[in-house]
């Protein structure tokens, strides 16, 4: 019974039922719905409002342009515990190319990511019997290769190519897709710079099961605005439109606190309208995180109303070899401040003491 319910949940997620997104007349007309689930726990706690904030390996999912904010190679992994044995896994890796790294980020960055939604040990039944005839599994996979380029301090662009593979029992399908994203900071020198983001997602071919074309991919347009709003508090507002949903709004905020030079904590919250038609308590999300030197651990709680709660855990590790980290940097002094700084006296070369004349 439990595995049968797991199959029902997997089908609901894969078919775009109202449990996953606010429905329209197009509900259920897109395939590969697992492409909507998300990635890291930090973004999940912020209700997936992350297109402009994205500055870590999970940017490969939310906005590939964001990986230009990496100044060191980083690897990340996330696990989401869904309902009745349904699991969702993410692995992401970003590698800044040498020659273009700086404390603010990198000029050229390569990335690889993998997303997987799976259910195992589903009972196979051919009649009304007490014992199953066997077991089978179902899995959805997306293999992604990304490249991003930073044109200057204000503008970055990124592109991801996707190979999408889905299996259920002995049947399988494949499709190809592209994601493209921009991050633009109109005034990078501002005290609280605003970041504007635009992302086009899942533009590609239709999956094919048993040689038959299925529903198209869940193509989407996401627009986002993000900025620090007060001291250690930042916020973002995103608007997303999938081809099979209403217009959805996501708002998220984050508070960071530095305990010492090597440890920083964070608390996050968010609200999304994506599941507003689902019964029960949903829409809100909460989470927290801790960074200790080069490792970061994040956690998120995302309720799904009457279906229950989901929990996402993610780990991120930054490797040595760059010029710094993607932590916020201190702003450079303004020209007025530089002019007000008194010039320092030039150093006078030391002279050797005079020697007494020879007798």
N, C-alpha and C positions, 0 to 999 in steps of 0.2 A: 504493500500500500504506500509506504513512504517513497519508494522508488518510482511508483506510478505518479505520485504528486510531484516528484522532482521532474519527471518528463513533462508534465503539464506546465510547470513553471518555466522550464526551458523553452517550450513551444511558445508560451506567452511572450517571453523576452524576444525570441527569434521572430515572432510574427508581428510585433509592434502593437500588442494589445494595450488598452488604456492604462494598465498597471504601470507601463514604462513611461509613457508620454501623454500629454494632453492631446486628445484625439480630435480629428476633423473628419470630413467626409472622405479623406484620403487614408484614414487609419487602416493599417494592415496591408497597404499597397506597396510597401518597401521590404526588401529582403535584407539579410545580414544586419539585423537590428543590434547585434552585439557591438557594432561600431559606434553606438551612441553611449556606451556605458561610462567611459572615462578612463582615468589612469591613476595618478597618485592620490594619497590620502590628504595631502595639503589642499589640492583642488577640490576634492570631494567635500571636505569640511566647509569650503567656501561656496558650496552649491554649484560647482563646476564653472564659476565665474573666474576665468583664468586666462583668457586669450591675451590680455594686456600684461598681466602680472607674470606670466610664464617666463622663468629664467633658470630652469633646471632641466634634467633629461626628460621629464614628463611634458615639456614643451613640444616634444616630438608628436604628441597626441593633440594638444590644445592649439598650438600655433608653432609650426616649425621655425618661424623667424626668431623665436625666443631663445634658441640654443646659441645664438651669437653672443648672449650674455654670459656664457661659460668662459672662464679663463683657464680652466684646468680640465683634463679628461675626467668624466664622471660616469658612474654606473648606478642604476636605480632598479629596484624591483618592488612590486606591489602585489598584495593578495587581497581579494574581496570575498568574504564569506556570504554567499546569497542563501536562498531558501532550500532546505531539504537536499543538501549535498551538492548544490550547484556552486561551482567555484569559477572565479575569474582571475586570471594572472596577467601581469604586465612585466616585461623586462625592457629597459631602455639604456642606451649608451650614447654619450656624446663625446666627440673627440675634436677639440680645436686644432687646426693645422698650425704648425710652427711658422714663425715669421710674421704672424698677424695678431699675436696675443698681447693683451694689455690688462691693467687692473679693471677696466670698465667692461671687458669682454674680449671677443675675438673677431677677426675679420672674416675668416672662413671656417666653417665647422661641418663635420660629417656626423651623421647619426644613424643608429639602427635601433629598431624597436619591434617587439612581438606582443600581440594581444591574443589571449586564449580564453574562451568560455567553454566549460566542459561539464558533462554529466556522465557518470559511469554506472555500471551494474543496473541498467534498466531492465526490468523483467520482460521477457518475450513470451507472449501467450497466443495460442492459436485456438483456444476454446475455454469453456468454463471449467477449469481444473484447479485443484488445490496447489499444484506445483507448477512453476513456470517451465516453459519448454527450453529456456536458455536465457542468456543475458546479452545485452548490447550496449553500446555507448554512443554519445553524440558530442561533437566538438566543432567549435568555430575558431579559425585562426586568421590572423592578419600579420604578414611579414612586411616590414616597412624599412625603406632606405631613404635617408633624408640628406639634404644639403642646404645650408643657409649662408648668406653673405651680408655683411654689414657695410653699407655704403659710406656712412659717416656716423657721428655720434647720435644723429637724429633718426636714421632710417635703416631698417633691416628687413630682409625678405628671405623666405624659406620655401622649399618644395619637398614633398614626400611622395615616393612611388610605393604603391601597395600591391601585394599579391594576397588575395583573400581566398581561403580554402575552408569549405564546410563539409562535415561528414555526419551521417546518421546511419547507423548499422553498416550495411555494405554500400550505401549510396554516398556520392560525393559531388561537390560542385566547386568551380573556381571562377574568379573574376579578377580584374585589374582596376586600380583606381589611383587618383591623384588628390593630394591636399596641397593648397597654396596659402601662405600667410604673410602678413605685413605687420610690423610694429613701427610706429612713428611717434617720436617724442618732439613736439613742436619747439619746446624751449628746454633743452637738456641742462642748461645752466641755471634754471630756476630753482628756488629754494625747495619747492614741492612740485617736481616736474610731472606733467600729465602724459600718459602713454595712450595712444589710440591704436586699436588693433582691428584687423579685418582678416577673416579666414574663410576660405571656400573648401568644403570637405566632401570626400567620397564621390568625386566625379569620375565615372568609369563605366565599365561594361556590366552586363547583367549576369548574375550567377546562373549556371546551368546544372540541373539535376537530371540524370539519366538522359542527357541530350536535349532536354527541354529547357527553354529559357524561363527563369522564374521572375519574380518581381525585381524592379530596379533597386540599386543601392540607395541608402538614405542620404541623398545629397543635401547639404546644408550650407547656409551662410550665417556666420557669427560675427557680430560687431561688438567691440568692447572698449570701455574707458576705465583706466586704473591710475591711481595716484596715491602717494602718502598724504594723509589729511591732517594728522596731528602727531607730532613727535614720533613715537614708535608704532603708530597706527596707520594702516593702509587699507584701501577699499577698492572694489571694482564692481562695475555694472555691465553685464553682457545682455545682448539680445540675440536670440538664435531662432532660425526658421528652417526646419527640416521639411522635405517635400511632403511628408505625411503627418505633420503636426500643425497646431496653431503656433502663433508667435509666442515664444517663451522668454521670460525675463528671469535672469539670475543675478543675485546680489550677494557679495561676500566681503568679509572683513577679516583683518588679521592684526593681532597685537603681538609685538616682540619685546622680550626683555632679556638683556644681557646680564648673566650672573657674574661672569668674569671674562677674561680675554678668550678663553677656550670653550665656553658653554653659553648657549642662548636658548631660551624657551619661547614658545609661541602658543597663543590661544586663537582659535578661529571659529567663525560662525557664518551661516549663510541661509538664504531662502531662495527657492526656485518655484516657478509656477508650472513646471513641466508635468507634475503629477496632481494637479489641482482637481481633476475629475475622479481620482481614485478615492474610495471610501477610507475613512480612518484618518489618524494623525500622520501627516506627511508634509513635505515641502521644506521643512527646516533641516539643518544639518549642523553638527558641532564637531570640533576636533582640537587636537593639541599636538605639539611636536617639541623635540629637543635636539639641538645640534651640539655635538661634543667634538671639538677639533674638526676632523675631516669626515665624520659620520653624522648622519641625520636620520632620526626615526620619527615618523608621523603616524597619527591615528585619526580615524573619522568614524562618526556614527551617523548613518543615514536611514531614517525610518521610511517604510513603504506602506504605511497605513495598516489595514487589516491583514496584509500578507506577513507583516513582521518587520524586524529590524535587520539592517545589513551593516557590516563592519568592514572597514578597509584599513590595512596596515601597509606601510611602505618604508623602505630603507634606501638610503642614498649615500654613496661613498665618493669622495673627491680624492683623486690621486695627485701626488706631487708632480712637478714638472712644468707648471705654468708660472704666471707672474703674480698670481693672487687668487682670490676666490670671488664668487658671485654674491658676496655679502654687500650691503649698501656701502658706498664709498663717501668719504667726506667731500663736500663741494669745494671747488677751487675758489680762491679769493677773487672777489670782483675787482675790476680795474680801480674803482675808487678806494677800496681797502688797500690795494697794492700801493697806490700813490700816497696813502696816509702813513705807510710804514716807513719810519726813518731809515735812511741808508746807513749801512754798517761801514765802519772805518776800514779802509784797506789795510791789510796786513803789511807791516814794514819788514823787509828781509833782515834777518839777524846778521850783525856784522861780527867778524872775529875780533877779539880784543887785540889792541895794538901791542906789538912786541917792543921790548926795550932795545935801543940801539946797541949794536955790538961794541964792546970795549976795544 
